[in-house]
Structures are given as C-alpha cells and as structure tokens.
Amino acid sequence: MPEEHTRGLGWKPNTVNTSHGPAHHLFSASPYILPAGDYRQLARDYGKNGQRIYQGQAGACWAFATTRCLQLYYAVRDIVAPVAAPGFMYWNGRREEYAGLTPESLPDEMEDSGTEPRHGITALSQLGFCAWDDFPYTDNPIVIAKQPPDAAYLAAYSQKGLRWGVIETSGFDRIDQLDDMLKRGLPAQFGMRVDSAFMQWKGPGPISSIDMQHLRGGHMLTPLFVDYMNDCVWFDNWWEYWGPEEFDGMGKLSFKVFGDPSIVSDVIVMEYLPTLVRK
C-alpha cells in the first residue's frame, strides 16, 4: 500500500457537543429537491464541480470532506462555483485564534495528528472559504504550515454563510435521517474509525465490519447515497489508490457499520448560505 494511505488520516472523535441542535430539527423547513438523495453522479461530473481531489499525506481528511460538501451543495442546485481550498480550512481549523475558536489543546506542529471536524466547520463559519486557486493545496509539511496570504482571507470573506447540525441518533434512525437530509440537498460528512482492512479495501461488497483491536486511526468521509436496495451507504474518499478502479474513489459501508456510534460518529449536515458565488 502506498505510504500516503497510512498517513492520510486525521479525524478524532468529537468529545464536546457544540452542535446547533439535531439536524432534523435545524433543517426541517428545507423542502425536498431530489427525488432520491443520490450524489454519486454529481460527485464525478466535472461540469458540476465534481473534480476528484486527493489529500496526500497530510491529515486533512476533514477539510477535504468539507470541500466535497461545498461542491455537492452547489452541484445539487446547478451552481458552478470554484473548488474550495481545503488547505485554507486545514490551516485555520488548527489555529483557534484565526477562527474565533475557544482555546484548546490543538497541536502547534503540523504532524499527522488531525483534529475534530468542529474546528474546520467553525473556521468555515467564521472566516468563509476561498477558492483552490487562491490558496492551492499541498501536503508538503513545510508549505502547508505557512499561513494563507491576506488575499485568501479577503476572498474567503465573500463566501461566508453556514448553518450546520449533527445527526445525533444511531442505527436505522441515523440512516433514515441522513437519507432525508440528502434529499433536501443538504450534504453531510462523518468520522469513522478505520482498520487495516478498510485501508486496503478493494470491494465490490460493502465494508461490513471494523476490527476495533487493530485500528489504524480516524478518517472523515462524505456520504453520497443511502442505498436501501443493498443495505449500505456510499461515500467518497480522498486517497488516490483505493477501492475498485470502477468506483473512482467511492466506497460502501454496511448499514450495520454506519449505524454503529462506536465506529461512526460526528455525522454533520451542512447548509451553505454564501453572500456571493463567483462564477
């Protein structure tokens, strides 16, 4: 397995409840805009912001999951928007003073130790997001440790606007609520514990168990489709060499795994309200 797969993690479970309330209450007024909450084609359609992006060796999975959420939010609404800069989210999410976060034990060094997704989401909410071209991503440990330029912050300010909530249930209630959110055009992300089998998964069957005795770390992913026909949740991954080639980076989790709060948690649903969408 390529080395970057073993280092491309970066999610740790959220131990502090900073949600704005259960997602199904927060977004209950949002109408259905998709007959089926299937984002798989949208995630691969270059005409609808579906560029495939890879995180490399940095523990930036949560920033990439947020980037994919932005892409999908616009794609569902047929809006062409720039690809967001995951490096901008990553840098600010790890430095609380720039994102208005409460002082916590965030790592000062840029090691592959990751952080909770709430830091990245708070940074996005407070600072907005800039385009990839404004702050290109790299996993080079020297370059990624540098603060984004002032121009990136100015560009991000025009893209402020975010509401989010947490799906706090488990089991089939979690699965049904996720499906409901996706049909409303509200993308999500989730954190999960991964083992060696996950990191080497080649499909095509769903990932049906995680060996808790041989965990390799935590990872943040974006769900694309609740597949009731096959009892699994399709998701997007950011590793260049992973999964069956025909899946193009997508994977499948069994309902049993996705509904298990000891494996999957931090199921976060997002709604973006940008003040300006730059074509």
Secondary structure, 3 states (H helix, E strand, C coil): CCHHHHHCCCECCCCCCCCCCEHHHHCCCCCCCCCCCCCCCHHHCHHHCCCCCCCCCCCCHHHHHHHHHHHHHHHHCCCCCCCECHHHHHHHHCCHHHHCCCCCCCCCCCCCCCECHHHHHHHHHHHCCCEHHHCCCCCCCCCCCCCCCHHHHHHHHCCCCEEEEECCCCHHHHHHHHHHHHHCCCCEEEEEEEEHHHHCCCCCCCECCCCHHHEEEEEEEEEEEEECCCCEEEEECCCCCCCCHHHCCEEEEEHHHHCCCCCEEEEEEEEECCCCCCC
